[in-house]
Structure formats: structure tokens, C-alpha cells
Amino acid sequence: MTTALRRGIHKVLFNSHTLRGISTTVCKQSDNKIQYTITTESDGIRTICLNDVKKRNALSLNMLKQIQNDLYKESDGLRVIILTHNGPVFSAGHDLKELTSKEGRDYHAQVFATCSTMMSSLQDLPVPVIAKVSGVATAAGCQLVASCDIAIVTDKSTFATPGVNVGLFCSTPAVAVGRSVPRKVAMEMLFTGNPISAQDALLHGLVSKVVSEDTLDEETMKVANKICETSKSVVAMGKRTFYKQMALDRKQAYQLTETVMVENLSITDGQEGIKAFIEKRKPVWSHDEDKVH
């Protein structure tokens, strides 16, 4: 990596006291040698923890592949995925050492294709994905936050797309960021590389909730546990439909969702929820999409 590249990344990650007061451990460290991720699952909640702390959880090709594998690990009881990190940086984006001429165009194409596939997977999965952030998220790391369904972050977290400062415009991060925040906010982030605060990220729609560092775990689990109380099949149908209709114009979106509402009513859990409400009892979900009419 050239001196200019090092300075550019260092400036984004460490100036303006962005790391002051941020916990250096967000989830358990591995007892063995460093792994790209540490994945655990309990009570329907899978936690994927980015763990390449020395490289600031850079999204190297190996890291991207590992996250993709973790996302699609088979589990019948899976209801929610939480994506979090070890160290003070959620992710610094792509590993710039993999993006030099030495690696070549074919390797670069593989990196970005793998990244796009993984980012798209977050919204293609049938279960909600929550980003849990206590630190800095830059470039493709910011893209990762923007690609999750929900993002719960600490008040010390910051977000940036600083590629322009090192000669690599954040075009792929712009896909996710530009669909999360207003266009002019996205353009300022992309053209200047300047970081925005957690509160500004909340104001502009990049994140869902800003909490104190000592309540991050609790607040994230509240959301995850609430999702676990609902029907898996209904949530999957709702998530799938949400992203489909967002890509349509208003008239087409209503046409699509009208049909989905009727389909929702025709499955077991659609009727079970209504019956439970009428009978003033807690619903007993089947979590499947079997039709009752």
C-alpha cells in the first residue's frame, strides 16, 4: 500500500477523535487463532461477529466469502441474524492491499462480484438481518450497514464513504447508501468522504436506532427477541414483498401488495393470527406457508 493510501485510510479512521470512548470488544473473542468471523446461534438468533481486528475488519475476499457462508448456514430454527464486530471498527471496507495492480483485473472483478453477492444476500435472506455497530463503518463497511434490514448503533459510531480521498470512488457502496439516505446526503458523503455522526445517520435513515454503548446489547436483543415472537413465514413473506415493491412505482407497488395481502390471509399463520386476536389469546405459529383456503 502506498503512503498516500495509508494516510487516506488513517485520516478517515482516526482523525476527529472518532475512536475515543469506543469499546474495543463488542462480542466474545475467539479462544483459538484469529478467524475472519465468529458465529454463534441460540434461540433462533444467529450472531456473526467480524473478527479480523488487526485489519479493522476489512472486507477482504476471504472475509466476504466467510460472511456469505455464515449467512447461509442451514438452520431450521433460524429467525434473526445479528451482524456485529470485534474491535473499535465495524469494518474499514475493502482491503486495499488486494486492489493493487499486482493482483490484476480478474482478481479485482472477483472481489467486487463477491461483495455484491454478499450484500444482496442480506436482503434476499428470508430472515431479518440486524447490524449491531459500536464503532467506525467506512466505504464497503458503510455499505454493509446500509444493506442490513435494521441497524442499531452506539452514539459514538460514525459512517463514511471516503474512497474518493484515495482515488477509488465508492460506487458500489453508493448502491446501498444511496437507497438508504436522501440523494443529496449520499452525494455529499461520496464527494467529500467526510464521516457523519450516528445522530446524523439516524436523521437521514442510514440507521434505525442510536443507543448508548452500555445498552447496545440489550437494545439489539429486544428487537431480535420481538421478531422471534412472530411467524417466520409471515416475516419472510413481508420482507420479500417489501424489497420487491420498493423497486416499483406506486401503482405497481399497490398491485403487488394487494395480491400478497390476499396470499397472506390464505396461509395457516395468517388465519391463526386473526383467530388468536378475536379469541384474545396468544397465537400458536406453524411457521410454514401451508394454505388453508
Contacts in CASP RR format, 6 or more apart in sequence:
PFRMAT RR
TARGET T0000
AUTHOR 0000-0000-0000
METHOD contacts of the structure
MODEL  1
MTTALRRGIHKVLFNSHTLRGISTTVCKQSDNKIQYTITTESDGIRTICL
NDVKKRNALSLNMLKQIQNDLYKESDGLRVIILTHNGPVFSAGHDLKELT
SKEGRDYHAQVFATCSTMMSSLQDLPVPVIAKVSGVATAAGCQLVASCDI
AIVTDKSTFATPGVNVGLFCSTPAVAVGRSVPRKVAMEMLFTGNPISAQD
ALLHGLVSKVVSEDTLDEETMKVANKICETSKSVVAMGKRTFYKQMALDR
KQAYQLTETVMVENLSITDGQEGIKAFIEKRKPVWSHDEDKVH
1 96 0 8 1.000
1 97 0 8 1.000
1 100 0 8 1.000
4 166 0 8 1.000
5 96 0 8 1.000
5 166 0 8 1.000
8 162 0 8 1.000
8 165 0 8 1.000
8 166 0 8 1.000
9 92 0 8 1.000
9 96 0 8 1.000
9 162 0 8 1.000
9 166 0 8 1.000
11 162 0 8 1.000
11 165 0 8 1.000
12 136 0 8 1.000
12 138 0 8 1.000
12 160 0 8 1.000
12 162 0 8 1.000
12 165 0 8 1.000
12 193 0 8 1.000
12 195 0 8 1.000
13 19 0 8 1.000
13 56 0 8 1.000
13 89 0 8 1.000
13 92 0 8 1.000
13 136 0 8 1.000
13 138 0 8 1.000
16 195 0 8 1.000
18 135 0 8 1.000
18 136 0 8 1.000
18 158 0 8 1.000
18 195 0 8 1.000
19 88 0 8 1.000
19 89 0 8 1.000
19 135 0 8 1.000
19 136 0 8 1.000
20 156 0 8 1.000
21 156 0 8 1.000
21 213 0 8 1.000
22 88 0 8 1.000
22 134 0 8 1.000
22 135 0 8 1.000
22 136 0 8 1.000
22 154 0 8 1.000
22 156 0 8 1.000
22 157 0 8 1.000
22 213 0 8 1.000
23 87 0 8 1.000
23 88 0 8 1.000
23 134 0 8 1.000
23 213 0 8 1.000
24 87 0 8 1.000
24 88 0 8 1.000
25 86 0 8 1.000
25 87 0 8 1.000
26 49 0 8 1.000
26 84 0 8 1.000
26 85 0 8 1.000
26 86 0 8 1.000
26 87 0 8 1.000
26 132 0 8 1.000
26 134 0 8 1.000
26 216 0 8 1.000
27 38 0 8 1.000
27 47 0 8 1.000
27 49 0 8 1.000
27 84 0 8 1.000
27 85 0 8 1.000
27 86 0 8 1.000
28 38 0 8 1.000
28 49 0 8 1.000
29 38 0 8 1.000
29 51 0 8 1.000
29 86 0 8 1.000
30 38 0 8 1.000
30 51 0 8 1.000
34 51 0 8 1.000
34 52 0 8 1.000
34 53 0 8 1.000
34 54 0 8 1.000
35 51 0 8 1.000
35 66 0 8 1.000
36 50 0 8 1.000
36 51 0 8 1.000
36 52 0 8 1.000
36 60 0 8 1.000
36 62 0 8 1.000
36 63 0 8 1.000
36 66 0 8 1.000
36 67 0 8 1.000
37 48 0 8 1.000
37 49 0 8 1.000
37 50 0 8 1.000
37 51 0 8 1.000
37 63 0 8 1.000
37 66 0 8 1.000
37 67 0 8 1.000
37 70 0 8 1.000
38 48 0 8 1.000
38 49 0 8 1.000
38 51 0 8 1.000
38 86 0 8 1.000
39 46 0 8 1.000
39 47 0 8 1.000
39 48 0 8 1.000
39 49 0 8 1.000
39 70 0 8 1.000
39 73 0 8 1.000
40 46 0 8 1.000
40 47 0 8 1.000
40 49 0 8 1.000
41 47 0 8 1.000
41 75 0 8 1.000
41 78 0 8 1.000
43 228 0 8 1.000
44 75 0 8 1.000
44 77 0 8 1.000
44 78 0 8 1.000
44 79 0 8 1.000
44 80 0 8 1.000
44 228 0 8 1.000
45 79 0 8 1.000
45 80 0 8 1.000
45 81 0 8 1.000
45 82 0 8 1.000
45 221 0 8 1.000
45 224 0 8 1.000
45 225 0 8 1.000
45 228 0 8 1.000
46 70 0 8 1.000
46 73 0 8 1.000
46 75 0 8 1.000
46 78 0 8 1.000
46 80 0 8 1.000
46 81 0 8 1.000
46 82 0 8 1.000
47 81 0 8 1.000
47 82 0 8 1.000
47 84 0 8 1.000
48 67 0 8 1.000
48 70 0 8 1.000
48 71 0 8 1.000
48 81 0 8 1.000
48 82 0 8 1.000
48 83 0 8 1.000
48 84 0 8 1.000
49 84 0 8 1.000
49 85 0 8 1.000
49 86 0 8 1.000
50 57 0 8 1.000
50 63 0 8 1.000
50 67 0 8 1.000
50 83 0 8 1.000
50 84 0 8 1.000
50 85 0 8 1.000
50 86 0 8 1.000
50 90 0 8 1.000
50 91 0 8 1.000
51 57 0 8 1.000
51 85 0 8 1.000
51 86 0 8 1.000
52 58 0 8 1.000
52 60 0 8 1.000
52 63 0 8 1.000
53 86 0 8 1.000
53 87 0 8 1.000
55 92 0 8 1.000
55 95 0 8 1.000
56 89 0 8 1.000
56 91 0 8 1.000
56 92 0 8 1.000
56 136 0 8 1.000
57 63 0 8 1.000
57 85 0 8 1.000
57 86 0 8 1.000
57 87 0 8 1.000
57 89 0 8 1.000
57 90 0 8 1.000
57 91 0 8 1.000
57 92 0 8 1.000
57 93 0 8 1.000
58 91 0 8 1.000
58 92 0 8 1.000
58 93 0 8 1.000
58 94 0 8 1.000
58 95 0 8 1.000
59 67 0 8 1.000
59 91 0 8 1.000
59 93 0 8 1.000
59 94 0 8 1.000
59 95 0 8 1.000
59 115 0 8 1.000
59 140 0 8 1.000
59 141 0 8 1.000
59 144 0 8 1.000
60 94 0 8 1.000
60 95 0 8 1.000
60 98 0 8 1.000
61 95 0 8 1.000
61 98 0 8 1.000
61 107 0 8 1.000
61 110 0 8 1.000
61 111 0 8 1.000
61 114 0 8 1.000
63 95 0 8 1.000
64 111 0 8 1.000
64 114 0 8 1.000
64 115 0 8 1.000
64 118 0 8 1.000
65 114 0 8 1.000
67 83 0 8 1.000
67 118 0 8 1.000
68 114 0 8 1.000
68 117 0 8 1.000
68 118 0 8 1.000
68 121 0 8 1.000
71 81 0 8 1.000
71 118 0 8 1.000
71 121 0 8 1.000
71 122 0 8 1.000
71 125 0 8 1.000
71 129 0 8 1.000
72 121 0 8 1.000
72 125 0 8 1.000
77 232 0 8 1.000
78 127 0 8 1.000
79 127 0 8 1.000
79 224 0 8 1.000
79 227 0 8 1.000
79 228 0 8 1.000
79 232 0 8 1.000
79 235 0 8 1.000
80 127 0 8 1.000
80 128 0 8 1.000
80 129 0 8 1.000
80 130 0 8 1.000
80 224 0 8 1.000
80 227 0 8 1.000
80 228 0 8 1.000
81 125 0 8 1.000
81 127 0 8 1.000
81 128 0 8 1.000
81 129 0 8 1.000
81 130 0 8 1.000
82 129 0 8 1.000
82 130 0 8 1.000
82 132 0 8 1.000
82 220 0 8 1.000
82 224 0 8 1.000
83 122 0 8 1.000
83 129 0 8 1.000
83 130 0 8 1.000
83 131 0 8 1.000
83 132 0 8 1.000
83 144 0 8 1.000
83 148 0 8 1.000
84 90 0 8 1.000
84 131 0 8 1.000
84 132 0 8 1.000
84 133 0 8 1.000
84 134 0 8 1.000
85 91 0 8 1.000
85 133 0 8 1.000
85 134 0 8 1.000
85 135 0 8 1.000
88 134 0 8 1.000
88 135 0 8 1.000
88 136 0 8 1.000
89 135 0 8 1.000
89 136 0 8 1.000
89 137 0 8 1.000
89 138 0 8 1.000
90 131 0 8 1.000
90 133 0 8 1.000
90 134 0 8 1.000
90 135 0 8 1.000
90 136 0 8 1.000
90 137 0 8 1.000
90 141 0 8 1.000
90 144 0 8 1.000
90 145 0 8 1.000
90 157 0 8 1.000
91 137 0 8 1.000
91 138 0 8 1.000
91 140 0 8 1.000
91 141 0 8 1.000
91 144 0 8 1.000
92 136 0 8 1.000
92 138 0 8 1.000
92 139 0 8 1.000
92 141 0 8 1.000
93 138 0 8 1.000
93 139 0 8 1.000
93 140 0 8 1.000
93 141 0 8 1.000
93 142 0 8 1.000
93 143 0 8 1.000
93 144 0 8 1.000
94 111 0 8 1.000
94 115 0 8 1.000
94 139 0 8 1.000
94 140 0 8 1.000
96 166 0 8 1.000
96 168 0 8 1.000
98 107 0 8 1.000
98 108 0 8 1.000
98 111 0 8 1.000
99 108 0 8 1.000
99 111 0 8 1.000
99 168 0 8 1.000
112 172 0 8 1.000
115 140 0 8 1.000
115 172 0 8 1.000
116 172 0 8 1.000
119 143 0 8 1.000
119 144 0 8 1.000
119 147 0 8 1.000
119 172 0 8 1.000
119 175 0 8 1.000
119 176 0 8 1.000
120 147 0 8 1.000
122 129 0 8 1.000
122 144 0 8 1.000
122 147 0 8 1.000
122 148 0 8 1.000
122 149 0 8 1.000
123 129 0 8 1.000
123 147 0 8 1.000
123 149 0 8 1.000
123 239 0 8 1.000
123 243 0 8 1.000
126 232 0 8 1.000
126 235 0 8 1.000
126 236 0 8 1.000
126 239 0 8 1.000
126 240 0 8 1.000
127 232 0 8 1.000
127 235 0 8 1.000
127 236 0 8 1.000
127 239 0 8 1.000
128 149 0 8 1.000
128 150 0 8 1.000
128 227 0 8 1.000
128 235 0 8 1.000
128 239 0 8 1.000
129 148 0 8 1.000
129 149 0 8 1.000
129 150 0 8 1.000
130 148 0 8 1.000
130 149 0 8 1.000
130 150 0 8 1.000
130 151 0 8 1.000
130 152 0 8 1.000
130 220 0 8 1.000
130 223 0 8 1.000
130 224 0 8 1.000
131 144 0 8 1.000
131 145 0 8 1.000
131 148 0 8 1.000
131 150 0 8 1.000
131 151 0 8 1.000
131 152 0 8 1.000
131 153 0 8 1.000
131 207 0 8 1.000
132 152 0 8 1.000
132 153 0 8 1.000
132 216 0 8 1.000
132 217 0 8 1.000
132 220 0 8 1.000
133 145 0 8 1.000
133 151 0 8 1.000
133 152 0 8 1.000
133 153 0 8 1.000
133 154 0 8 1.000
133 157 0 8 1.000
133 207 0 8 1.000
134 153 0 8 1.000
134 154 0 8 1.000
134 156 0 8 1.000
134 157 0 8 1.000
134 213 0 8 1.000
134 216 0 8 1.000
135 153 0 8 1.000
135 154 0 8 1.000
135 156 0 8 1.000
135 157 0 8 1.000
135 158 0 8 1.000
136 157 0 8 1.000
136 158 0 8 1.000
136 159 0 8 1.000
136 160 0 8 1.000
136 195 0 8 1.000
137 144 0 8 1.000
137 145 0 8 1.000
137 157 0 8 1.000
137 158 0 8 1.000
137 159 0 8 1.000
137 160 0 8 1.000
138 159 0 8 1.000
138 160 0 8 1.000
138 161 0 8 1.000
138 162 0 8 1.000
138 195 0 8 1.000
139 160 0 8 1.000
139 161 0 8 1.000
139 162 0 8 1.000
139 163 0 8 1.000
139 170 0 8 1.000
139 173 0 8 1.000
140 170 0 8 1.000
140 172 0 8 1.000
140 173 0 8 1.000
141 173 0 8 1.000
142 159 0 8 1.000
142 160 0 8 1.000
142 161 0 8 1.000
142 170 0 8 1.000
142 173 0 8 1.000
142 177 0 8 1.000
142 206 0 8 1.000
143 161 0 8 1.000
143 170 0 8 1.000
143 172 0 8 1.000
143 173 0 8 1.000
143 175 0 8 1.000
143 176 0 8 1.000
143 177 0 8 1.000
144 176 0 8 1.000
145 151 0 8 1.000
145 153 0 8 1.000
145 159 0 8 1.000
145 206 0 8 1.000
145 207 0 8 1.000
146 173 0 8 1.000
146 176 0 8 1.000
146 177 0 8 1.000
146 178 0 8 1.000
146 179 0 8 1.000
146 180 0 8 1.000
146 206 0 8 1.000
147 176 0 8 1.000
149 239 0 8 1.000
150 208 0 8 1.000
150 223 0 8 1.000
151 206 0 8 1.000
151 207 0 8 1.000
151 208 0 8 1.000
151 209 0 8 1.000
152 207 0 8 1.000
152 208 0 8 1.000
152 209 0 8 1.000
152 211 0 8 1.000
152 216 0 8 1.000
152 219 0 8 1.000
152 220 0 8 1.000
152 223 0 8 1.000
153 198 0 8 1.000
153 201 0 8 1.000
153 207 0 8 1.000
153 209 0 8 1.000
153 210 0 8 1.000
153 211 0 8 1.000
153 216 0 8 1.000
154 198 0 8 1.000
154 210 0 8 1.000
154 211 0 8 1.000
154 212 0 8 1.000
154 213 0 8 1.000
154 216 0 8 1.000
155 198 0 8 1.000
155 199 0 8 1.000
155 210 0 8 1.000
155 211 0 8 1.000
155 212 0 8 1.000
155 213 0 8 1.000
156 198 0 8 1.000
156 213 0 8 1.000
157 198 0 8 1.000
157 201 0 8 1.000
157 207 0 8 1.000
157 210 0 8 1.000
158 195 0 8 1.000
158 196 0 8 1.000
158 197 0 8 1.000
158 198 0 8 1.000
159 189 0 8 1.000
159 195 0 8 1.000
159 196 0 8 1.000
159 198 0 8 1.000
159 201 0 8 1.000
159 206 0 8 1.000
159 207 0 8 1.000
160 189 0 8 1.000
160 193 0 8 1.000
160 194 0 8 1.000
160 195 0 8 1.000
160 196 0 8 1.000
161 170 0 8 1.000
161 173 0 8 1.000
161 174 0 8 1.000
161 177 0 8 1.000
161 189 0 8 1.000
161 190 0 8 1.000
161 193 0 8 1.000
162 170 0 8 1.000
162 193 0 8 1.000
162 194 0 8 1.000
162 195 0 8 1.000
163 169 0 8 1.000
163 170 0 8 1.000
163 193 0 8 1.000
164 170 0 8 1.000
164 190 0 8 1.000
164 191 0 8 1.000
164 192 0 8 1.000
164 193 0 8 1.000
165 193 0 8 1.000
169 190 0 8 1.000
170 177 0 8 1.000
170 190 0 8 1.000
174 186 0 8 1.000
174 190 0 8 1.000
177 186 0 8 1.000
177 189 0 8 1.000
177 190 0 8 1.000
177 206 0 8 1.000
178 186 0 8 1.000
180 204 0 8 1.000
180 205 0 8 1.000
180 206 0 8 1.000
181 189 0 8 1.000
181 204 0 8 1.000
181 205 0 8 1.000
181 206 0 8 1.000
182 204 0 8 1.000
185 196 0 8 1.000
185 204 0 8 1.000
188 194 0 8 1.000
189 196 0 8 1.000
196 204 0 8 1.000
196 206 0 8 1.000
198 207 0 8 1.000
198 210 0 8 1.000
199 210 0 8 1.000
201 207 0 8 1.000
201 210 0 8 1.000
202 208 0 8 1.000
202 209 0 8 1.000
202 210 0 8 1.000
209 219 0 8 1.000
209 223 0 8 1.000
211 219 0 8 1.000
227 235 0 8 1.000
230 285 0 8 1.000
231 269 0 8 1.000
231 270 0 8 1.000
231 272 0 8 1.000
231 273 0 8 1.000
231 283 0 8 1.000
231 285 0 8 1.000
231 286 0 8 1.000
231 287 0 8 1.000
232 285 0 8 1.000
232 287 0 8 1.000
233 267 0 8 1.000
233 268 0 8 1.000
233 269 0 8 1.000
233 285 0 8 1.000
233 286 0 8 1.000
233 287 0 8 1.000
233 288 0 8 1.000
233 289 0 8 1.000
234 264 0 8 1.000
234 267 0 8 1.000
234 269 0 8 1.000
234 270 0 8 1.000
236 289 0 8 1.000
237 260 0 8 1.000
237 263 0 8 1.000
237 264 0 8 1.000
237 267 0 8 1.000
237 289 0 8 1.000
238 260 0 8 1.000
238 264 0 8 1.000
241 256 0 8 1.000
241 257 0 8 1.000
241 260 0 8 1.000
244 256 0 8 1.000
245 252 0 8 1.000
245 253 0 8 1.000
245 256 0 8 1.000
245 257 0 8 1.000
246 253 0 8 1.000
248 256 0 8 1.000
264 270 0 8 1.000
265 271 0 8 1.000
265 274 0 8 1.000
266 291 0 8 1.000
266 292 0 8 1.000
266 293 0 8 1.000
267 288 0 8 1.000
267 289 0 8 1.000
267 290 0 8 1.000
267 291 0 8 1.000
267 292 0 8 1.000
268 286 0 8 1.000
268 288 0 8 1.000
268 289 0 8 1.000
268 290 0 8 1.000
268 291 0 8 1.000
268 292 0 8 1.000
269 283 0 8 1.000
269 285 0 8 1.000
269 286 0 8 1.000
269 287 0 8 1.000
269 288 0 8 1.000
271 292 0 8 1.000
271 293 0 8 1.000
272 283 0 8 1.000
272 284 0 8 1.000
272 285 0 8 1.000
272 286 0 8 1.000
273 283 0 8 1.000
275 283 0 8 1.000
276 282 0 8 1.000
276 283 0 8 1.000
276 284 0 8 1.000
277 283 0 8 1.000
END
